[in-house]
Amino acid sequence: MAMNRHHLPALAGFDLLVAGVIALVAGASIAAAQSLSDVGSPPASGWVLTPTMVFSTSHDDNVLAREVNDSPQGDVVNVLNPRAALDFTGRRTQFSGTYDGAALLYRNFDTLNSYDQHGGVRGSYRLSPHVSMFAASTVALAPTTDSLQLAGVPFIRTGSSLKDLSGGVNAAFTKRTSMVAEAGFQWVHFDDARPLDLILRGGHSQGGSLTLKHRLSARTTLTGDYSMDRALVANGQAEFHVQNSSVGFEHKLSDVFQLFAAGGVSHLGLTTFGPARTGASYRAGLTSQLRLVNVDVSYNRSFVPSFGFGGTMQNQDFTAQVRATPTRRTYVQSTLSWRRNDPLTIGELSLHTFWMQVTGGYAIQPWARIEGFYGGLSSTFDRPGGVVDRTRFGFQIVTAKPIRIR
């Protein structure tokens, strides 16, 4: 099997670099920098720049993303990961911009050396005490598909890129009733590298969503959600229209526990691949914020467009996140995710994916910490030998220092 080196698309890489440079230069040109004395202090008015540098070394037991019956091979990976965040808080305006670039250097498989890039901007502007506008954009460029975590996309080592653009309005009609309306666009591209990668089709989508909330009491809020997506897959060869609607509630069980649940209908319009489909959609979750431990658990089932095989999927996903801070200097955080994607078109493949990430850290100084981590991934799709497993473990050193710019 030939090894695939990921080359960044020229236009996407240029857009990302320009966005990062504009954000950093805009902040730096405002005034001289002043160090913040407390990393965990609440954000103050003005600009705050947070440069971060991460160095990690880890062992990856499946660097080529081979199936379990295809002799997976491991290697040691060193990562140099510069990051930057720029935040602004004003009387009416809020802005945040982030850049995350990682140089991956392999000890033996040096032809896999690559540079991942992730970046984004988000801003909001308060038009009045009850109405605000917001917009956001993200770009991700990676040599594998696993970091994108898209529905219906198996774990394969091929170049991948994702772009998102969204914007909307947040309005409070009364003290009890509010609305969020949002429109979004998404573009997904995969490199054409191997015959196996033909199941990665790519494409783009556009859609919108509307969320209504009405507070019945200090503890209970009724919710209503509607979303619509139009996806063009494989360079427009297939078109899918997906709608999801639900009604539910949010309830504050106590000062530290909050519960939410909703149920409704998902609908896939008539396509050239099959008849229209309608099914149940629902979601539920529980959040707790204890003194030393925070827990967030959620489950969701709905129809979603897919840029891998299937075109449109009945998506089920479960996620549990836990963060514990036993002392002021130590912390442990863990994320467990499971996803099942069942195609709504005839002759396509189902996909089951499992992710797990555990990180433990110790703050050497307010601006420096050392972490150990373990990550596991398993991707299974319905074909002979269609199982890809991957395990990574190692340690990393993280340095970050917020700087106030006035």
Secondary structure, 3 states (H helix, E strand, C coil): CCCCCCCCCHHHHHHHHHHHHHHHHHHHCCCCEEECCCCCCCCCCEEEEEEEEEEEEEEECCCCCCCCCCCCCCEEEEEEEEEEEEEEECCCEEEEEEEEEEEEEECCCHHHCEEEEEEEEEEEEEEECCEEEEEEEEEEEECCCCCCCCCCCCCCCCCEEEEEEEEEEEEECCCCEEEEEEEEEEEEEECCCCHHHHHCCCEEEEEEEEEEEEECCCCEEEEEEEEEEEEEECCCCEEEEEEEEEEEEEEECCCCEEEEEEEEEEEECCECCECCEEEEEEEEEEEEECCCEEEEEEEEEEEEECCCCCCEEEEEEEEEEEEECCCCCEEEEEEEEEEEEEECCCCCCCEEEEEEEEEEEEEEECCEEEEEEEEEEEEEECCCCCEEEEEEEEEEEEEECCEEEC
